[in-house]
Amino acid sequence: MTHRGINNPGLFFVGTRLLIAGRDLCFRPAQSTLDGRTLLVWHDQIESPVAVRYAWAGNPAAANLMNTEGEPAGPFCTQGEMP
């Protein structure tokens, strides 16, 4: 699953604060990696992901997705983009 707002040439991260869900909308901790300018997010038990959340908590202080200037990405949820 690729979120259109994440495709940015200056992103980097260490670890993750990402959650991913299938059609059941049960969010699970996600694995992630950067592939060039795209953040790839997955979970081995979710065959067809429909939503991703980043730093989606009352206190996202440990959020760690940054641009090359050291500015953090804001919390987001792609759930509203579901078909």
Residue frames relative to the residue before (quaternion, step in Angstrom):
aa qw qx qy qz dx dy dz
M 1.0000 0.0000 0.0000 0.0000 0.00 0.00 0.00
T 0.0940 -0.7871 0.6088 0.0313 3.56 -0.87 0.95
H 0.2414 -0.7549 0.5926 0.1439 3.54 -0.82 0.98
R 0.5011 -0.7049 0.4032 0.2991 3.59 -0.64 1.08
G 0.6647 0.5123 -0.3167 0.4421 3.64 1.08 -0.55
I 0.6335 0.5424 -0.3293 0.4428 3.58 1.24 -0.21
N 0.5765 0.5857 -0.3840 0.4208 3.60 1.16 -0.41
N 0.2712 0.7600 -0.5112 0.2959 3.54 0.16 1.38
P 0.4824 -0.7155 0.4161 0.2867 3.61 -0.75 0.93
G 0.7641 0.4059 -0.2167 0.4522 3.61 1.10 -0.42
L 0.4368 0.7136 -0.4606 0.2965 3.62 1.06 0.52
F 0.1008 0.7488 -0.6551 0.0051 3.50 -1.27 0.53
F 0.0321 -0.8038 0.5935 0.0225 3.57 -1.17 0.40
V 0.2161 -0.7220 0.6400 0.1498 3.50 -1.33 0.37
G 0.8046 0.0968 -0.1000 0.5773 3.59 -0.57 1.09
T 0.3468 -0.7452 0.5307 0.2068 3.55 -1.14 -0.49
R 0.0925 -0.7326 0.6684 0.0889 3.53 -1.32 0.47
L 0.4045 0.7327 -0.4412 0.3238 3.54 1.10 0.79
L 0.1168 -0.7445 0.6531 0.0751 3.52 -1.21 0.72
I 0.1158 -0.7903 0.5997 0.0484 3.58 -1.13 0.66
A 0.1079 -0.8024 0.5857 0.0375 3.58 -1.10 0.72
G 0.3732 -0.6708 0.5932 0.2424 3.50 -1.32 0.54
R 0.7938 -0.3135 0.2246 0.4703 3.56 -1.26 -0.30
D 0.6153 0.5482 -0.3484 0.4467 3.60 1.20 -0.43
L 0.3360 -0.7781 0.4537 0.2753 3.60 1.36 -0.20
C 0.3913 0.6608 -0.5172 0.3779 3.55 1.09 0.76
F 0.2270 -0.8086 0.5316 0.1102 3.59 -0.28 1.27
R 0.0698 -0.7833 0.6176 -0.0095 3.53 -1.00 1.00
P 0.6028 -0.5370 0.4216 0.4129 3.60 -1.16 0.45
A 0.2704 -0.7977 0.5262 0.1171 3.56 -0.82 1.01
Q 0.3703 -0.6272 0.6214 0.2886 3.47 -1.38 0.32
S 0.0059 0.8116 -0.5838 0.0223 3.57 -1.10 0.57
T 0.0026 0.7635 -0.6458 -0.0031 3.49 -1.33 0.43
L 0.4076 -0.6603 0.5572 0.2955 3.54 -1.28 0.30
D 0.0835 -0.7542 0.6505 0.0319 3.55 -1.04 0.89
G 0.7856 -0.1548 0.0585 0.5962 3.54 0.06 1.27
R 0.8061 -0.2205 0.2005 0.5113 3.57 -0.58 -1.19
T 0.6578 0.5192 -0.2934 0.4600 3.59 1.28 0.06
L 0.3177 -0.7197 0.5888 0.1856 3.55 -1.00 0.90
L 0.1583 -0.7864 0.5940 0.0612 3.59 -0.62 1.17
V 0.0711 -0.8000 0.5952 -0.0265 3.56 -0.87 1.05
W 0.1542 0.7943 -0.5744 0.1244 3.60 -0.90 0.91
H 0.1337 -0.7168 0.6714 0.1327 3.50 -1.46 0.13
D 0.5289 -0.6838 0.4019 0.3019 3.58 -0.76 1.03
Q 0.7301 0.4193 -0.2440 0.4814 3.62 1.10 -0.56
I 0.6432 0.4675 -0.3336 0.5063 3.60 1.26 0.13
E 0.2655 -0.8145 0.5018 0.1195 3.54 -0.27 1.32
S 0.8054 0.1093 -0.0277 0.5819 3.59 0.95 -0.88
P 0.1448 -0.8250 0.5404 0.0804 3.61 0.16 1.22
V 0.1763 -0.7985 0.5695 0.0834 3.55 -1.12 0.74
A 0.8128 0.1087 -0.0521 0.5699 3.62 1.18 -0.32
V 0.1153 -0.7606 0.6368 0.0521 3.53 -1.23 0.67
R 0.1106 -0.7614 0.6352 0.0678 3.54 -1.13 0.75
Y 0.1034 -0.7744 0.6216 0.0575 3.54 -1.11 0.75
A 0.8476 -0.0124 -0.0311 0.5296 3.58 -0.87 1.01
W 0.3298 0.7746 -0.4659 0.2721 3.56 1.16 0.70
A 0.4734 0.6306 -0.4720 0.3942 3.56 0.30 1.29
G 0.6828 -0.4890 0.3519 0.4134 3.54 -1.29 0.22
N 0.7885 0.1266 -0.0605 0.5988 3.58 1.17 -0.56
P 0.0629 -0.8437 0.5327 0.0201 3.62 0.05 1.21
A 0.1671 0.8426 -0.4994 0.1127 3.60 1.12 0.64
A 0.7091 0.4436 -0.2697 0.4772 3.61 1.06 -0.64
A 0.3431 0.7345 -0.5135 0.2813 3.61 1.22 0.21
N 0.0852 -0.8555 0.5099 -0.0296 3.56 -0.83 0.97
L 0.4487 0.6321 -0.4962 0.3910 3.59 1.09 0.58
M 0.0218 0.8263 -0.5550 0.0933 3.57 -0.49 1.23
N 0.4019 -0.6446 0.5654 0.3213 3.54 -1.27 0.26
T 0.7085 -0.4737 0.3035 0.4260 3.60 -1.24 0.14
E 0.6220 0.5138 -0.3424 0.4815 3.60 1.27 -0.20
G 0.5488 -0.6382 0.3842 0.3794 3.59 1.28 -0.01
E 0.4909 0.6488 -0.4350 0.3858 3.58 1.26 0.25
P 0.4107 -0.7390 0.4760 0.2422 3.60 -0.82 0.94
A 0.4653 -0.6111 0.5547 0.3200 3.52 -1.27 0.53
G 0.4561 -0.6834 0.4954 0.2819 3.57 -1.02 0.72
P 0.6357 -0.5101 0.4006 0.4186 3.57 -1.22 0.40
F 0.0540 0.7930 -0.6063 0.0266 3.58 -1.11 0.66
C 0.1114 -0.7445 0.6516 0.0937 3.49 -1.37 0.32
T 0.2957 -0.7724 0.5389 0.1597 3.58 -0.84 1.00
Q 0.3577 0.7797 -0.4633 0.2223 3.60 1.27 0.00
G 0.6509 0.5252 -0.3188 0.4459 3.61 1.00 -0.69
E 0.6455 0.5202 -0.3096 0.4657 3.59 1.26 -0.26
M 0.4091 0.7314 -0.4663 0.2834 3.60 1.26 0.07
P 0.5279 -0.6354 0.4549 0.3326 3.60 -1.10 0.70
